[in-house]
Amino acid sequence: LHCAACHSAPLRDSAPRTAAPIRVAHLGAEGGDADGFDALRRDFKRRNPGYDVEWRDALDGFEAVERHVVAFIQSGVSTARVIDRGLWWTGTEPSLTTGDVVLLRPGEQFTAKSALSAVVFTVPDPFPLDLPTFVRPDWDERITDTPGGCAEETGAYRRILLTWLETVGPYVYRALNCHRVRINDSFSHYHPLQGGFDEFYLVQMVQPGAVLYTSDGTRRIEDPSAVTRADAPRLFEKHSLEVGDLVYLPRGTVHRGFGGVLSQIITAPGFRPGAEIGVDHHLRAINERLGLTGEDALPYREASASGAVVK
């Protein structure tokens, strides 16, 4: 079933030829940052036909009407059940909480005894038959720590919930992938405009001082000899992170998490192998050529700066 699922979803690449600015919705703020979320949602839908994203801050029930739905529980604790068209019950009532994911097929209804908050994605492709209704990274014995990507250190907390390849995790689905990961010092990278994917950080825990570095100057970074001292201070933005932030990183955006953030990393479409293009070696080269040190230096990860890294 896994192998059949790997090839059932068509590959999409409807991304524009130029990168878009990142969007941040502060969902943990009082009122939920409706304006920030509306801008994020508008950009995401425009760049990804067939997808949608909603924020439900008091969710005790909803139905997947015509398309499949992936809901990321962000806060609250509640037992829940899923019923198929009011007639058939899944037979389990897990106590859902932050980090858990609910997959609904058309006609299925979700109910919770107490209100939860969730980021809810509508996706264009049907789920394989073997995907469960509830994916719980801290309670599913098939989901274990898998260091890699943005958390390579031994013992890293990195739980893969929905994956592109069956060799990486148990639940294969290509229209949307996700992993829950604690990021202390990720490598600087981007996902290409062609053959890549858009990415979200849904921040669920954060250490004081944790940040996300981003840059839309990918072309300049990849041509280190052309970067001037005047260019360098404008290459990166530094974003302080808070619990409840939903960060939208369109294809082509260089990004690096640093300082301790626990996040759901969500990609649309799936996390294609070979579509993480590292740039730390370029950043190191810029610093060395321009003599940038201390606070003037561009941020990069030393462990991935000795040469080109593609994952």
C-alpha positions in Angstrom: 0.0 0.0 0.0 2.8 2.4 0.8 4.5 2.0 -2.6 1.2 2.5 -4.4 0.6 5.6 -2.4 4.0 6.9 -3.3 3.1 7.1 -6.9 -0.7 7.9 -6.7 -0.4 11.6 -6.3 0.6 13.7 -9.4 3.6 16.0 -9.1 2.6 19.6 -9.0 4.8 22.6 -9.7 2.7 25.7 -10.2 5.0 28.0 -8.4 5.7 31.4 -10.0 9.1 32.2 -11.3 9.9 34.7 -8.5 9.9 34.3 -4.8 7.3 36.0 -2.6 7.8 37.7 0.7 7.3 35.6 3.8 4.2 36.0 5.9 3.8 35.7 9.7 0.5 35.3 11.5 0.7 35.7 15.3 -2.1 33.3 16.1 -1.2 33.3 19.8 -1.8 37.0 20.1 -5.0 38.3 21.5 -7.6 38.3 18.7 -5.5 35.8 16.7 -4.0 38.4 14.2 -6.8 38.1 11.6 -5.2 40.6 9.2 -1.9 38.7 9.3 -3.6 35.4 8.7 -5.7 36.7 5.9 -2.6 37.9 4.0 -0.9 34.6 4.6 -3.8 32.6 3.4 -4.3 34.7 0.3 -0.7 34.3 -0.8 -0.7 30.6 -0.1 -3.9 29.9 -2.0 -2.7 32.0 -5.0 0.6 30.1 -5.2 -0.9 26.7 -4.6 -4.1 26.0 -6.5 -6.2 23.3 -4.8 -5.0 24.1 -1.3 -6.4 26.2 1.5 -5.6 27.0 5.1 -7.8 28.1 8.0 -7.3 29.0 11.6 -9.9 27.6 14.1 -9.3 29.1 17.6 -12.3 27.4 19.2 -12.8 24.1 17.5 -15.2 21.6 18.9 -16.4 20.1 15.6 -16.2 20.4 11.8 -16.8 18.3 8.7 -14.7 17.6 5.6 -17.3 18.3 2.9 -15.8 17.8 -0.5 -12.0 17.5 0.0 -9.6 16.0 2.3 -8.5 17.9 5.4 -5.4 17.9 7.6 -5.9 19.6 11.0 -2.9 20.5 13.3 -3.9 20.8 16.9 -2.2 23.9 18.4 -3.6 24.2 21.9 -6.1 22.6 24.3 -6.7 19.1 25.5 -9.8 17.1 24.6 -11.0 13.6 23.8 -12.3 13.5 20.2 -14.0 11.2 17.8 -14.5 11.1 14.0 -17.8 9.8 12.5 -18.4 9.0 8.8 -21.5 10.8 7.6 -23.1 10.4 11.1 -23.2 6.6 10.8 -19.8 5.0 11.4 -17.4 5.7 14.3 -13.7 5.2 14.0 -13.8 3.3 17.3 -11.1 5.4 19.1 -11.4 8.5 21.3 -7.8 9.8 21.8 -7.1 12.7 24.1 -5.7 15.2 21.6 -3.3 18.0 22.5 -0.6 20.2 21.0 1.3 18.4 18.2 -1.4 15.9 17.2 -2.8 15.8 13.7 -6.3 14.8 12.5 -6.9 13.6 8.9 -10.5 13.8 7.6 -11.9 12.4 4.4 -14.9 13.9 2.7 -18.1 13.2 4.7 -16.3 12.6 8.0 -17.2 14.7 11.0 -14.8 15.6 13.8 -16.1 16.3 17.4 -14.3 17.2 20.5 -15.6 17.4 24.1 -13.7 20.6 24.8 -12.7 23.3 22.4 -9.3 23.0 20.7 -7.4 25.4 18.4 -6.1 24.1 15.1 -4.6 25.2 11.8 -6.6 23.3 9.2 -5.3 22.6 5.6 -7.5 21.5 2.8 -5.5 19.4 0.3 -6.2 18.4 -3.3 -5.4 14.7 -3.3 -7.1 11.8 -1.5 -5.4 10.0 1.4 -4.1 6.5 0.9 -6.4 3.9 2.5 -3.8 3.0 5.1 -3.4 6.5 6.6 -4.9 6.7 10.1 -7.4 9.3 11.2 -5.2 10.4 14.1 -1.4 10.9 13.9 0.1 11.5 17.3 3.9 12.0 17.2 4.4 11.5 20.9 2.2 8.4 21.3 2.4 6.4 18.0 5.0 3.6 18.4 5.7 3.7 14.7 6.9 7.3 14.9 10.3 7.7 16.5 13.1 10.3 16.6 14.7 10.6 13.2 17.6 13.1 13.2 18.2 15.0 10.0 17.1 18.1 8.1 17.0 21.0 10.6 17.9 18.8 13.6 20.9 16.6 12.9 22.3 16.2 16.4 22.3 12.8 18.1 19.1 12.4 20.1 17.3 15.2 18.2 13.6 15.4 18.7 12.3 15.0 15.1 9.1 13.1 14.5 8.0 12.5 10.9 4.2 12.4 10.6 3.4 12.5 6.9 6.3 11.8 4.5 7.2 11.6 0.8 9.1 8.3 1.2 8.2 5.1 3.0 11.9 4.7 4.0 11.6 7.9 6.1 8.4 7.3 8.0 5.3 5.0 8.2 2.7 7.3 6.8 3.2 8.3 3.1 1.3 11.2 1.5 2.7 13.5 -1.1 0.3 16.4 -1.3 1.4 17.6 2.2 4.2 16.5 4.5 4.9 17.4 8.1 7.3 16.7 10.9 7.5 18.0 14.4 11.0 19.0 15.3 13.0 20.9 17.9 15.4 23.2 16.1 18.5 24.5 17.9 20.8 25.3 15.0 19.6 24.4 11.5 21.6 24.9 8.3 20.7 27.8 6.0 18.8 26.6 3.0 16.0 27.3 0.5 13.6 25.2 -1.5 13.8 25.9 -5.3 11.1 27.7 -7.2 10.9 24.8 -9.6 10.7 21.4 -8.0 10.6 22.7 -4.5 7.8 23.4 -2.0 6.3 26.1 0.2 6.9 25.6 4.0 5.2 26.6 7.2 6.6 26.9 10.8 3.8 26.4 13.3 5.5 27.3 16.5 4.5 25.2 19.5 7.3 25.9 22.1 10.1 28.4 22.1 13.2 29.2 24.1 13.9 32.8 25.0 15.9 34.4 22.2 15.0 31.8 19.5 14.9 33.4 16.1 14.3 32.6 12.4 16.6 34.1 9.9 15.2 34.7 6.4 16.3 36.2 3.1 14.8 36.8 -0.3 18.2 37.6 -1.7 18.9 34.0 -2.8 20.4 34.9 -6.1 22.9 37.4 -4.5 23.8 34.9 -1.8 24.6 32.3 -4.5 27.0 34.7 -6.2 29.2 35.7 -3.2 31.7 37.6 -5.3 29.0 40.1 -6.3 27.9 41.0 -2.7 29.2 44.3 -1.4 29.5 45.7 2.1 26.5 47.8 1.4 24.5 44.7 0.4 25.4 42.6 3.4 23.3 44.3 6.2 20.2 44.0 4.0 20.5 40.4 3.0 18.8 38.9 6.1 15.8 39.6 8.3 15.8 38.3 11.9 12.4 37.3 13.3 11.8 36.7 17.0 9.5 33.7 17.4 6.6 33.2 19.9 4.3 30.3 20.6 1.4 30.4 18.1 3.3 32.0 15.3 2.5 30.6 11.8 5.3 31.5 9.4 4.8 31.0 5.7 8.1 30.6 3.8 7.4 30.5 0.0 9.7 28.6 -2.3 13.0 30.4 -2.9 13.2 31.9 0.6 16.5 31.2 2.4 15.8 30.4 6.1 17.5 29.1 9.2 16.0 28.4 12.7 18.2 29.1 15.7 18.1 29.1 19.5 15.5 26.4 20.4 12.1 26.3 18.8 9.7 23.3 18.7 7.6 23.5 15.6 5.4 21.6 13.2 7.2 22.0 9.8 4.5 21.7 7.1 5.2 21.6 3.4 3.0 21.9 0.4 3.3 19.8 -1.7 5.4 17.1 0.0 9.0 17.3 1.1 10.8 16.3 -2.1 14.2 14.8 -1.8 17.0 17.0 -3.2 14.9 20.2 -2.7 16.8 21.6 0.3 19.6 23.7 -1.1 22.2 24.7 1.5 23.9 28.2 1.3 26.1 28.2 4.4 29.2 27.8 2.3 28.2 30.9 0.3 27.5 32.9 3.5 30.9 32.0 4.9 32.6 33.0 1.6 30.9 36.4 1.8 32.0 37.0 5.4 35.6 36.0 4.6 35.8 38.1 1.4 34.4 41.2 3.0 36.1 40.7 6.3 32.7 40.7 8.2 33.0 39.7 11.8 31.0 40.0 15.0 27.6 41.6 14.7 28.4 42.6 11.1 28.9 38.9 9.9 26.1 37.1 8.1 24.7 34.3 10.2 25.6 30.8 9.1 26.1 27.3 10.5 29.7 26.3 10.7 29.1 22.6 10.5 27.5 22.9 7.0 29.7 25.7 5.6 32.7 23.7 4.2 31.0 22.9 0.9 27.7 22.6 -1.0 24.9 20.8 0.9 21.8 19.4 -0.8 19.3 17.2 1.0 
